[in-house]
């Protein structure tokens, strides 16, 4: 199974032409800048029209209009995961968004603990602590998320959020991917798109 991973496109999605072939396209959040409904509709129109067998996305901290929202009318092969999972060809994908409200109210800790233990591909917007999460002087990842990921050991953990620390690494039998395709100055970097392989 091939997975094309994108993150942090921030309204620049229509500049992404000639994307590589893959079985599944995954966007790990921050497809908008200010989180308006208009931005989200434009992204969804583009995303749903892409010629991938399955498409999965979650919300990032910029995508606030999806907070508490229930999406309907998506194509059958387009899946919005919000603290939920889907199984495709025997592979379980679990998606957890990153909403500011959840962090302020402490709900994010509950949602991290609720991540299913049989998850094969974990999709979050926030990185785990110490893994592709460094910006300037600090590590901005979540220690709770790192503890959970280290416990359940998915094959892949896909995220974004920290534009300056994009890349992929293998650690503790897990492949981690930060596919923030915007750099620190919010310039689009197409070379940051990640094509991953899952056996």
DRENLUM-836394 format. One record per residue (C-alpha): x, y, z; chain. Coordinates in pm, 1 decimal, padded with zeros to 6 digits. Layout:
// residues N
east | north | up | kolpa
X | Y | Z | A .
...
END
This chain:
// residues 199
east | north | up | kolpa
00000.0 | 00000.0 | 00000.0 | A .
00136.2 | 00341.7 | -00095.4 | A .
00038.6 | 00650.4 | 00104.1 | A .
00084.1 | 01009.2 | -00009.1 | A .
00109.3 | 01234.1 | 00297.2 | A .
00047.2 | 01610.5 | 00295.8 | A .
00007.1 | 01857.5 | 00579.3 | A .
-00014.9 | 02232.0 | 00641.4 | A .
-00112.3 | 02338.9 | 00290.4 | A .
-00274.3 | 02658.8 | 00427.7 | A .
-00495.4 | 02743.3 | 00126.2 | A .
-00219.5 | 02668.3 | -00125.4 | A .
-00358.7 | 02325.1 | -00218.7 | A .
-00445.4 | 02424.6 | -00576.9 | A .
-00078.0 | 02485.7 | -00645.1 | A .
-00014.5 | 02115.3 | -00587.6 | A .
-00028.8 | 01974.6 | -00938.2 | A .
00114.4 | 01650.6 | -01072.9 | A .
00100.7 | 01479.1 | -00735.7 | A .
00254.2 | 01129.6 | -00733.2 | A .
00039.4 | 00820.8 | -00763.8 | A .
-00059.5 | 00641.2 | -00444.3 | A .
-00330.9 | 00415.8 | -00309.5 | A .
-00432.2 | 00655.1 | -00032.4 | A .
-00391.8 | 01031.0 | 00008.8 | A .
-00375.0 | 01161.2 | 00366.5 | A .
-00384.6 | 01525.3 | 00476.4 | A .
-00298.0 | 01574.0 | 00843.4 | A .
-00453.2 | 01916.0 | 00894.4 | A .
-00413.8 | 02291.2 | 00853.7 | A .
-00560.0 | 02312.0 | 00506.2 | A .
-00688.0 | 02665.0 | 00586.7 | A .
-00534.3 | 02984.9 | 00722.2 | A .
-00813.5 | 03133.7 | 00935.8 | A .
-01053.0 | 02838.7 | 00941.1 | A .
-01347.6 | 02983.5 | 00751.0 | A .
-01622.4 | 02780.2 | 00591.6 | A .
-01531.4 | 02919.7 | 00249.4 | A .
-01168.8 | 02804.4 | 00284.7 | A .
-01283.6 | 02460.8 | 00395.5 | A .
-01529.4 | 02420.5 | 00106.8 | A .
-01260.5 | 02516.8 | -00143.6 | A .
-01023.3 | 02260.5 | 00005.9 | A .
-01288.4 | 01987.6 | 00008.2 | A .
-01384.2 | 02051.8 | -00354.1 | A .
-01019.4 | 02012.6 | -00451.5 | A .
-00953.0 | 01716.9 | -00222.0 | A .
-01260.0 | 01516.2 | -00323.6 | A .
-01179.4 | 01560.5 | -00693.0 | A .
-00829.6 | 01414.8 | -00663.9 | A .
-00796.3 | 01075.4 | -00837.1 | A .
-00698.5 | 00858.7 | -00541.2 | A .
-00876.3 | 00540.2 | -00442.0 | A .
-00915.9 | 00668.0 | -00084.8 | A .
-00861.0 | 01009.9 | 00070.4 | A .
-00840.4 | 01079.1 | 00444.1 | A .
-00808.8 | 01411.2 | 00624.5 | A .
-00819.1 | 01554.8 | 00974.4 | A .
-00844.0 | 01909.6 | 01108.8 | A .
-00550.8 | 02112.4 | 01237.0 | A .
-00542.9 | 02406.3 | 01474.0 | A .
-00618.1 | 02649.0 | 01186.9 | A .
-00926.7 | 02456.2 | 01070.4 | A .
-01154.0 | 02581.3 | 01344.2 | A .
-01481.3 | 02586.6 | 01151.1 | A .
-01482.2 | 02206.6 | 01180.6 | A .
-01484.9 | 02218.8 | 01561.1 | A .
-01795.7 | 02025.1 | 01664.3 | A .
-01902.4 | 01989.9 | 01300.7 | A .
-02047.2 | 01681.1 | 01138.1 | A .
-01959.1 | 01657.3 | 00771.5 | A .
-02205.5 | 01502.0 | 00531.1 | A .
-02216.5 | 01466.4 | 00156.0 | A .
-01852.2 | 01368.4 | 00110.9 | A .
-01768.6 | 01121.2 | -00162.1 | A .
-01771.7 | 00761.8 | -00039.8 | A .
-01394.1 | 00736.9 | -00078.5 | A .
-01326.6 | 01061.5 | 00111.7 | A .
-01305.3 | 01020.2 | 00489.2 | A .
-01294.9 | 01285.2 | 00762.7 | A .
-01154.1 | 01136.5 | 01082.3 | A .
-01225.6 | 01317.2 | 01407.9 | A .
-01123.3 | 01097.9 | 01700.1 | A .
-01239.9 | 00808.9 | 01486.4 | A .
-01109.0 | 00531.5 | 01267.0 | A .
-01161.9 | 00358.5 | 00935.4 | A .
-01034.7 | 00024.4 | 00808.3 | A .
-00916.2 | 00005.7 | 00446.1 | A .
-00784.8 | -00320.9 | 00302.4 | A .
-00725.1 | -00456.1 | 00651.6 | A .
-00532.5 | -00146.5 | 00765.5 | A .
-00679.2 | 00057.8 | 01051.9 | A .
-00638.3 | 00434.1 | 01021.7 | A .
-00711.1 | 00653.0 | 01324.6 | A .
-00735.6 | 01030.9 | 01308.6 | A .
-00721.3 | 01284.4 | 01591.5 | A .
-00761.6 | 01656.2 | 01512.5 | A .
-00597.7 | 01947.8 | 01690.0 | A .
-00846.0 | 02209.5 | 01809.4 | A .
-00738.2 | 02493.8 | 02036.9 | A .
-01057.1 | 02454.3 | 02241.7 | A .
-00972.2 | 02093.3 | 02322.2 | A .
-00623.7 | 02189.6 | 02438.3 | A .
-00752.1 | 02474.6 | 02656.8 | A .
-01013.9 | 02250.8 | 02818.4 | A .
-00780.8 | 01953.2 | 02859.8 | A .
-00991.5 | 01733.3 | 02633.4 | A .
-00693.9 | 01651.7 | 02413.7 | A .
-00549.8 | 01429.3 | 02687.7 | A .
-00872.7 | 01229.0 | 02693.6 | A .
-00874.0 | 01197.6 | 02313.7 | A .
-00513.7 | 01077.0 | 02313.4 | A .
-00597.1 | 00803.1 | 02564.8 | A .
-00893.9 | 00699.8 | 02347.3 | A .
-00674.9 | 00625.1 | 02043.3 | A .
-00741.4 | 00262.7 | 01952.9 | A .
-00465.7 | 00024.0 | 02049.7 | A .
-00489.9 | -00171.5 | 01722.1 | A .
-00422.7 | 00136.3 | 01507.9 | A .
-00186.1 | 00071.1 | 01216.8 | A .
-00165.5 | 00427.1 | 01083.2 | A .
-00209.9 | 00712.5 | 01329.6 | A .
-00289.6 | 01057.6 | 01190.2 | A .
-00261.3 | 01359.0 | 01419.7 | A .
-00181.9 | 01722.5 | 01357.1 | A .
00039.7 | 01761.9 | 01661.1 | A .
00368.3 | 01570.4 | 01667.0 | A .
00477.5 | 01356.5 | 01959.3 | A .
00731.8 | 01511.6 | 02192.9 | A .
01086.5 | 01495.4 | 02058.9 | A .
00994.4 | 01364.8 | 01714.0 | A .
01013.9 | 01616.3 | 01426.3 | A .
00872.1 | 01881.4 | 01660.7 | A .
01160.4 | 02127.1 | 01701.2 | A .
01118.0 | 02494.9 | 01616.4 | A .
01381.7 | 02750.4 | 01706.9 | A .
01452.2 | 02673.1 | 02073.5 | A .
01173.9 | 02437.2 | 02177.8 | A .
01016.6 | 02098.0 | 02119.8 | A .
00644.6 | 02158.9 | 02068.0 | A .
00523.0 | 01799.4 | 02058.0 | A .
00295.1 | 01630.9 | 02307.9 | A .
00443.6 | 01405.9 | 02575.3 | A .
00104.4 | 01238.2 | 02626.8 | A .
00092.8 | 01159.9 | 02256.3 | A .
00447.9 | 01022.9 | 02262.0 | A .
00359.1 | 00792.8 | 02551.6 | A .
00052.0 | 00666.4 | 02367.3 | A .
00233.7 | 00614.1 | 02037.8 | A .
00518.3 | 00433.0 | 02211.3 | A .
00261.1 | 00211.1 | 02380.4 | A .
00046.5 | 00113.1 | 02079.7 | A .
00330.1 | 00121.6 | 01821.4 | A .
00147.5 | 00196.5 | 01494.5 | A .
00340.6 | 00123.7 | 01178.3 | A .
00309.3 | 00486.6 | 01069.2 | A .
00246.9 | 00810.5 | 01259.8 | A .
00161.4 | 01098.4 | 01026.1 | A .
00142.0 | 01461.6 | 01141.6 | A .
00248.0 | 01818.6 | 01063.0 | A .
00210.5 | 02145.5 | 01256.3 | A .
00581.0 | 02229.6 | 01297.5 | A .
00682.6 | 02372.6 | 00960.2 | A .
01053.4 | 02389.6 | 01040.4 | A .
01099.4 | 02021.6 | 01128.8 | A .
00951.4 | 01838.6 | 00832.6 | A .
01087.8 | 01499.1 | 00733.3 | A .
01059.7 | 01128.7 | 00806.7 | A .
01241.4 | 00917.6 | 01061.7 | A .
01222.8 | 00560.0 | 01182.4 | A .
01228.5 | 00515.6 | 01558.1 | A .
01121.9 | 00226.8 | 01781.2 | A .
00986.5 | 00031.9 | 01479.9 | A .
00759.5 | 00324.1 | 01385.0 | A .
00792.6 | 00547.6 | 01079.9 | A .
00715.8 | 00909.4 | 01168.8 | A .
00628.5 | 01163.3 | 00898.7 | A .
00599.2 | 01539.3 | 00937.5 | A .
00479.4 | 01651.6 | 00593.5 | A .
00439.4 | 02025.2 | 00659.4 | A .
00482.0 | 02146.5 | 00305.0 | A .
00497.6 | 02513.6 | 00405.9 | A .
00828.7 | 02641.1 | 00536.0 | A .
00862.4 | 02877.6 | 00830.3 | A .
00783.1 | 03176.1 | 00605.2 | A .
00469.5 | 03005.2 | 00468.6 | A .
00626.0 | 02937.6 | 00129.9 | A .
00509.3 | 02622.2 | -00044.7 | A .
00775.7 | 02351.6 | -00076.7 | A .
00651.7 | 02072.4 | -00301.8 | A .
00958.4 | 01863.0 | -00227.4 | A .
00823.1 | 01811.7 | 00124.5 | A .
00545.8 | 01580.6 | 00003.9 | A .
00600.9 | 01233.5 | 00146.0 | A .
00534.3 | 00906.4 | -00034.6 | A .
00531.4 | 00621.8 | 00215.0 | A .
00505.7 | 00246.4 | 00176.9 | A .
00313.5 | 00019.2 | 00409.1 | A .
00359.1 | -00355.6 | 00382.4 | A .
END
